[in-house]
């Protein structure tokens, strides 16, 4: 079956837009899961603000659970795209099969572990006596749906990697539409409160999971889901390549935890209000970084495919287009934040003091988002090319700056100053990313081009954790060794 997009021959600029826009919309829709819940919860009479703070405490835990979909989904899809570029479809199918197995195993384990630890996690991550009941209600129900959330997210990467971004977007849209309908039904009609929001989210994720599994088993999929062919070396390579983006997303949870815990500690009697305001402000930030991640992540298939095919010039052009597209998007989103923050906040709360603090928080969080476009493009670009060490370093650098800023600023400037940690880390992270990009990117690609042009057998000593089982050499096998 012909791919809906030819990653090796179609116009690079058109490919970036054709893959990026559906991926950005998919991430936007995915972000709406949590935001829609918060909108309904924030308007629950009498308890809205406290319940909103409770759900905000759950946000980093939910993000961490979902990050396992990235570990085995994104890691496997990048390798699959490389094999597709090499025209080795049997190897691509084997990667999908092993990723499928690990998504199943990890989601089952996570469900059990988090059900045992959830009470402790809520209090460790910024919960309080008054918010615990709402956080516990939401997290308990959500955790039961972990299997479907991880499977839907992880397997959707393989749809995008095959050149079907519109199908990947539809997978997320099915769940989002269902979530909106059920939120209205469970919260407004049946008056189920926080429990209703969580149940609606889980049912929506079940629908998304069913949709993506059905597509990958169907004849429409170029690389179809299958069972068997399990191999520890394949799993090891998937884990190795997926670990960097997994850790990046998982550590995003740490940033939110630090934000909530610091606000709770330094906010004094107003700590819960500060956490509620941060929950609203973070909701807007998710609307920014979600689609940005869709842009840089959704176009990784172009880079991985052309690395496998040895098309270095197409990789360079794609990375340039991705950066330009990202900067334009972030300029628009920053302007929107500063102009329409008050209108955005009104969708979550009518309480005057909380609304003012939330709108101020949105503007504070977004002061450095334009440079963040470079960070995302560069980090995801290096990941798609197999240079996960560079990606991990850049992400850790930015997050370290955030944590240091969030812990130090309130000591001298008060609780509200924690909101500025985001902008400081965004700017510092972007500067470091650009420096390493200038030093390493062309150097790495030139080595790949020289290797492809030589057309000689790769010495066995250069092959590290190879995922092939025949004697043909692959660019993928030496990605980390050079």
PyMOL commands that set and color helices and strands:
alter all, ss='L'
color gray80, all
select helices_A, chain A and resi 12-42+48-85+89-124+129-144+146-161+165-189+193-217+232-266+268-298+300-309+312-345+352-365+369-384+388-413+415-454+460-462+475-478
alter helices_A, ss='H'
color red, helices_A
deselect
rebuild
show_as cartoon
